[in-house]
Amino acid sequence: MEISKELFIINFGVHLRKLREKNNMSQQDLANDCNISKRQIGRIERGEINTTLGTIINIANALEIEPKELLNINFKD
């Protein structure tokens, strides 16, 4: 199955939002724990930006999960 970059970025954001909400964290809580702006978290969750591996690691640490869990995405068309 071929996955477009755009589809991956959008679904990554949706997945991140679900994981953040599952941990009862606001965007601001996650941003504070990752030392990035709330605006950047919002842009990642909306699929507006392609985030870095460093940010993915910071997010995983803040959510207390393995980075691979952030990449375990269910793709939708």
Secondary structure, DSSP 4 states (H G I P E B T S, - for coil): ----HHHHHHHHHHHHHHHHHHTT--HHHHHHHHTS-HHHHHHHHTT-S---HHHHHHHHHHHTS-HHHHT------
